[in-house]
Amino acid sequence: MNRKNIFVVVNTGLVFILLAACGATAPIPTPTAVVIPSTGIQYQFVTNSLLLPATREETQTFALNIDGDPQQKLDNKFGELFTLLMSASPSLNLQLTLDQAVKGGQLVSLHAVQANDLLNDSSVSWSIFQGQATASAPRFDGTDIFQPAFDVSRDSSIIGSLISGHFSGASGKASIEISLLGQVVNVDLIGGMLEADVSEKGCVNGKLGGGLTVDDFQSKLLPAIVDGLNQIIQADLTTTKILSQVFDTNHDGTITLQELEGNPLLMIAISPDLDLLDASGAYNPRQDGVKDSYSVGLGFTCVPSSFTTPEILLIP
């Protein structure tokens, strides 16, 4: 764990922090150079809890200013959606299936943090990537050894700084894998941001956020929710009546994607809230006024672990 490594990072995402205040003619300042760490200790962690926002309080707790607007508005449309789902059917336990996947070792998220000092360091790299599912439940006591899932892992290096043990950083993209109502979803976030209090013992008060494109929201996230709701309807008679009344508008016993998208209760939550892409589709926040992304904010904690660092994160 004390090997010195150098991370390869595409760092276009930090631009949004430096954008000028609103104004059609306001010049955009040239971003300052970002110092990518070239030395330091690599600290290895694994997520031992991934937290979905299921209440208004949690939605705000995990929210971040993803588009870098000068009003510093915190964004988390993801949390609004799940808060509304919970209000429609209080018996839904969105966190339970995610906890089971993490605690059982079916969903493994690995963290490689490179820093000279975990207390104060002006140039820190934090990478998150998926690990292979484990044959038995991890112990999460620092003795677990994991293997990266090279076939599905996608590097997500976030460059930032540590001040009094608190990390804050941003990147052009991040990748997350979550379990929603028993359905595993892997999505890419643009404008990814991360905050956490970290030490050699692990991390707490973690927040991971970013923007989910309209395409990913409609083709990955919503279909997973629909499939999960339908499985609950088929298996849980006590929940079926409530879910059917709220979402199954034609009363045929199955909730469709169109019924979910057209549900009056969810219409606000399934509308994009951020302008992160310009007219060419490039990451360029607040440039064309078109809301093209959904804000996502999650919570997490992590504990020490060991794993082989993927070669994509290293320079020989």
C-alpha positions as CSV (number, residue, x, y, z in Angstrom):
1,M,0.0,0.0,0.0
2,N,3.0,2.2,0.2
3,R,3.9,2.1,-3.5
4,K,4.3,5.4,-5.2
5,N,2.1,5.6,-8.3
6,I,1.2,8.3,-10.8
7,F,-2.4,8.5,-12.0
8,V,-3.4,9.3,-15.6
9,V,-6.1,11.9,-15.5
10,V,-8.3,13.6,-18.1
11,N,-9.0,16.8,-16.2
12,T,-11.5,18.9,-18.3
13,G,-14.1,18.9,-15.5
14,L,-12.5,21.5,-13.3
15,V,-13.4,24.2,-15.8
16,F,-16.9,24.6,-14.3
17,I,-15.4,25.8,-11.0
18,L,-13.7,28.7,-12.8
19,L,-16.6,29.9,-15.0
20,A,-17.6,33.6,-14.8
21,A,-20.9,34.6,-13.3
22,C,-24.0,34.6,-15.5
23,G,-24.1,37.0,-18.4
24,A,-24.2,36.3,-22.1
25,T,-21.2,38.5,-22.8
26,A,-19.2,37.8,-19.7
27,P,-15.7,36.4,-20.6
28,I,-14.8,33.0,-19.4
29,P,-11.4,33.1,-17.6
30,T,-8.7,30.7,-18.6
31,P,-8.6,27.8,-16.1
32,T,-5.5,27.7,-13.9
33,A,-3.3,24.7,-14.2
34,V,-4.2,21.8,-12.1
35,V,-1.4,20.1,-10.3
36,I,-1.7,16.3,-10.8
37,P,0.1,14.4,-8.0
38,S,3.3,12.8,-9.1
39,T,4.4,11.3,-5.8
40,G,2.7,10.2,-2.6
41,I,1.3,7.1,-0.8
42,Q,-1.6,5.3,-2.4
43,Y,-4.3,4.6,0.2
44,Q,-6.8,1.9,-0.7
45,F,-10.4,1.7,0.5
46,V,-13.6,0.0,-0.3
47,T,-17.1,1.4,0.0
48,N,-18.9,-0.2,3.0
49,S,-22.0,1.9,2.6
50,L,-23.6,3.7,-0.3
51,L,-26.4,5.9,0.6
52,L,-29.4,6.8,-1.5
53,P,-31.3,10.1,-0.8
54,A,-34.8,9.0,0.1
55,T,-35.9,12.0,2.1
56,R,-35.8,15.8,1.5
57,E,-33.2,16.1,4.3
58,E,-31.0,13.4,2.7
59,T,-31.5,15.0,-0.7
60,Q,-30.0,18.3,0.6
61,T,-27.3,16.5,2.6
62,F,-25.9,14.8,-0.5
63,A,-26.4,17.7,-2.9
64,L,-23.5,19.6,-4.5
65,N,-23.3,22.6,-6.8
66,I,-22.7,20.5,-9.8
67,D,-23.1,23.1,-12.5
68,G,-21.0,25.7,-10.6
69,D,-23.6,28.4,-10.7
70,P,-22.6,31.6,-8.9
71,Q,-25.7,31.4,-6.6
72,Q,-24.1,28.2,-5.2
73,K,-27.4,26.3,-5.6
74,L,-27.1,22.7,-4.4
75,D,-28.3,20.2,-7.0
76,N,-29.8,16.7,-6.5
77,K,-32.7,15.9,-8.8
78,F,-31.9,12.2,-8.2
79,G,-32.9,12.7,-4.5
80,E,-36.1,14.4,-5.5
81,L,-37.2,11.4,-7.6
82,F,-36.6,8.9,-4.8
83,T,-38.3,11.1,-2.2
84,L,-41.4,11.2,-4.4
85,L,-41.3,7.4,-4.9
86,M,-41.1,6.9,-1.2
87,S,-44.0,9.3,-0.6
88,A,-46.1,7.5,-3.1
89,S,-45.4,4.1,-1.5
90,P,-43.9,4.4,2.0
91,S,-43.4,0.6,2.2
92,L,-40.7,0.8,-0.5
93,N,-37.3,0.3,1.0
94,L,-34.9,1.7,-1.6
95,Q,-31.9,1.5,0.7
96,L,-32.4,-2.1,1.7
97,T,-31.5,-3.7,-1.7
98,L,-28.5,-1.5,-2.1
99,D,-27.3,-2.3,1.4
100,Q,-27.7,-6.0,0.7
101,A,-25.6,-5.7,-2.6
102,V,-22.8,-3.8,-0.8
103,K,-22.7,-5.9,2.4
104,G,-23.0,-9.1,0.5
105,G,-20.1,-8.3,-1.9
106,Q,-22.2,-8.2,-5.1
107,L,-21.5,-4.5,-5.6
108,V,-17.8,-3.6,-4.9
109,S,-16.6,0.0,-5.3
110,L,-12.9,0.5,-4.8
111,H,-11.1,3.8,-3.9
112,A,-7.5,4.6,-4.6
113,V,-6.4,7.9,-2.9
114,Q,-2.9,9.2,-3.6
115,A,-1.6,11.9,-1.3
116,N,1.6,12.9,0.5
117,D,-0.4,13.7,3.6
118,L,-4.0,12.7,4.4
119,L,-4.4,15.7,6.6
120,N,-3.3,18.6,4.4
121,D,-2.2,18.3,0.7
122,S,-2.9,20.7,-2.1
123,S,-2.7,18.0,-4.8
124,V,-4.6,14.7,-4.3
125,S,-6.0,12.2,-6.7
126,W,-9.1,10.1,-5.8
127,S,-10.0,7.3,-8.2
128,I,-13.2,5.1,-7.9
129,F,-13.6,1.9,-9.9
130,Q,-15.6,-1.3,-9.7
131,G,-14.3,-4.5,-8.1
132,Q,-15.2,-8.1,-8.8
133,A,-18.0,-9.5,-6.8
134,T,-16.8,-11.6,-3.9
135,A,-17.6,-15.3,-3.2
136,S,-18.4,-14.4,0.5
137,A,-19.5,-11.3,2.3
138,P,-16.6,-8.9,2.9
139,R,-15.5,-8.3,6.5
140,F,-14.9,-4.5,6.0
141,D,-12.3,-4.7,8.8
142,G,-9.2,-3.8,6.7
143,T,-8.3,-7.4,5.9
144,D,-10.3,-7.8,2.7
145,I,-8.5,-8.2,-0.5
146,F,-10.4,-7.4,-3.7
147,Q,-9.8,-7.8,-7.5
148,P,-10.7,-4.9,-9.8
149,A,-13.3,-5.7,-12.5
150,F,-11.1,-4.9,-15.4
151,D,-13.8,-5.8,-17.9
152,V,-16.3,-3.2,-16.6
153,S,-14.2,-0.8,-14.6
154,R,-13.9,2.8,-15.9
155,D,-11.4,5.1,-14.4
156,S,-12.8,8.1,-12.5
157,S,-9.9,10.1,-11.2
158,I,-10.9,13.2,-9.3
159,I,-8.2,15.9,-8.6
160,G,-8.6,18.0,-5.5
161,S,-7.1,18.9,-2.2
162,L,-7.1,17.9,1.5
163,I,-7.6,20.5,4.2
164,S,-7.7,19.3,7.8
165,G,-8.6,15.8,6.5
166,H,-11.5,17.0,4.3
167,F,-11.1,16.2,0.6
168,S,-12.9,18.3,-2.0
169,G,-12.4,17.7,-5.7
170,A,-13.9,17.6,-9.2
171,S,-13.4,15.9,-12.5
172,G,-14.9,15.7,-16.0
173,K,-16.6,12.4,-15.4
174,A,-17.2,9.7,-12.9
175,S,-18.8,6.2,-13.0
176,I,-21.1,4.7,-10.4
177,E,-22.8,1.4,-10.0
178,I,-25.8,1.1,-7.8
179,S,-28.6,-1.3,-7.1
180,L,-32.1,0.1,-7.3
181,L,-35.0,-2.1,-6.2
182,G,-32.8,-5.1,-7.0
183,Q,-31.7,-3.8,-10.4
184,V,-28.0,-3.1,-10.9
185,V,-27.4,0.1,-12.9
186,N,-24.1,1.4,-14.1
187,V,-24.1,5.0,-15.3
188,D,-21.6,7.7,-16.2
189,L,-21.7,11.1,-14.4
190,I,-20.4,14.3,-16.1
191,G,-19.1,17.1,-14.0
192,G,-18.3,14.6,-11.2
193,M,-17.6,16.0,-7.7
194,L,-16.5,14.3,-4.5
195,E,-16.2,15.4,-0.9
196,A,-15.3,13.3,2.1
197,D,-13.5,13.3,5.5
198,V,-10.7,10.8,5.1
199,S,-8.0,9.3,7.2
200,E,-6.0,6.0,7.3
201,K,-9.1,4.5,9.0
202,G,-11.3,5.2,6.0
203,C,-13.7,7.9,5.0
204,V,-17.0,9.3,6.4
205,N,-19.4,12.0,5.3
206,G,-18.7,11.2,1.7
207,K,-20.7,12.8,-1.1
208,L,-20.4,11.8,-4.8
209,G,-22.3,13.9,-7.4
210,G,-22.5,14.8,-11.0
211,G,-24.8,15.0,-14.0
212,L,-26.6,12.2,-15.7
213,T,-27.4,12.8,-19.3
214,V,-31.0,12.6,-20.6
215,D,-30.1,9.5,-22.6
216,D,-28.7,7.7,-19.6
217,F,-31.6,8.8,-17.4
218,Q,-34.2,7.5,-19.9
219,S,-32.4,4.4,-21.1
220,K,-30.8,3.1,-17.9
221,L,-32.1,4.7,-14.7
222,L,-35.9,4.8,-15.4
223,P,-36.1,1.3,-17.0
224,A,-34.3,-0.1,-13.9
225,I,-36.9,1.6,-11.6
226,V,-39.7,0.2,-13.8
227,D,-38.3,-3.3,-13.7
228,G,-37.8,-3.1,-9.9
229,L,-41.3,-1.8,-9.3
230,N,-42.8,-4.6,-11.4
231,Q,-40.9,-7.3,-9.6
232,I,-42.2,-5.9,-6.3
233,I,-45.7,-6.0,-7.7
234,Q,-45.3,-9.6,-8.6
235,A,-43.8,-10.7,-5.3
236,D,-45.3,-8.4,-2.7
237,L,-49.1,-8.4,-2.4
238,T,-49.1,-5.8,0.4
239,T,-47.3,-3.3,-1.8
240,T,-49.0,-4.1,-5.1
241,K,-52.2,-2.2,-4.5
242,I,-50.5,1.0,-3.6
243,L,-48.0,0.9,-6.5
244,S,-50.7,-0.1,-9.0
245,Q,-53.0,2.7,-7.9
246,V,-50.2,5.3,-8.3
247,F,-48.4,4.2,-11.4
248,D,-50.4,1.5,-13.3
249,T,-52.8,3.9,-15.0
250,N,-54.4,1.3,-17.4
251,H,-54.7,-1.2,-14.5
252,D,-53.2,-4.1,-16.5
253,G,-51.0,-5.2,-13.6
254,T,-47.7,-3.9,-15.2
255,I,-46.1,-0.5,-14.9
256,T,-44.6,0.7,-18.1
257,L,-41.9,3.3,-18.8
258,Q,-44.5,5.5,-20.4
259,E,-46.7,5.3,-17.3
260,L,-43.8,6.3,-15.1
261,E,-42.7,9.2,-17.3
262,G,-46.3,10.5,-17.5
263,N,-47.1,10.2,-13.8
264,P,-48.2,13.6,-12.5
265,L,-46.5,12.9,-9.2
266,L,-43.1,12.4,-10.8
267,M,-43.3,14.9,-13.6
268,I,-41.2,17.5,-11.8
269,A,-38.6,15.0,-10.8
270,I,-38.1,13.4,-14.2
271,S,-37.4,16.8,-15.9
272,P,-33.7,17.6,-16.4
273,D,-32.4,20.4,-14.1
274,L,-28.9,21.2,-15.3
275,D,-27.3,22.7,-18.4
276,L,-23.9,20.9,-18.5
277,L,-23.4,20.4,-22.3
278,D,-23.1,22.9,-25.0
279,A,-24.7,22.7,-28.4
280,S,-22.0,20.4,-29.7
281,G,-22.5,18.0,-26.8
282,A,-19.3,18.8,-25.1
283,Y,-19.1,19.3,-21.4
284,N,-19.4,23.1,-21.0
285,P,-21.8,24.1,-18.1
286,R,-24.3,26.9,-18.4
287,Q,-23.5,27.9,-22.0
288,D,-26.6,27.4,-24.2
289,G,-29.4,27.5,-21.6
290,V,-30.7,24.1,-22.5
291,K,-31.2,21.7,-19.6
292,D,-29.7,18.5,-20.7
293,S,-28.8,16.6,-17.5
294,Y,-30.1,15.4,-14.2
295,S,-28.2,16.2,-11.0
296,V,-27.2,13.2,-8.9
297,G,-26.0,13.2,-5.3
298,L,-25.2,10.1,-3.2
299,G,-23.6,9.5,0.2
300,F,-20.9,7.0,1.0
301,T,-18.4,5.8,3.6
302,C,-15.3,3.6,3.1
303,V,-12.9,1.5,5.0
304,P,-9.3,0.3,4.4
305,S,-8.8,-2.6,1.9
306,S,-6.2,-4.0,-0.4
307,F,-6.4,-4.6,-4.2
308,T,-4.2,-4.7,-7.3
309,T,-4.2,-1.2,-8.9
310,P,-5.5,-1.4,-12.5
311,E,-2.8,-0.6,-15.0
312,I,-5.0,2.1,-16.5
313,L,-4.3,4.1,-13.3
314,L,-0.5,3.8,-13.5
315,I,2.3,5.2,-15.5
316,P,5.1,2.6,-15.8
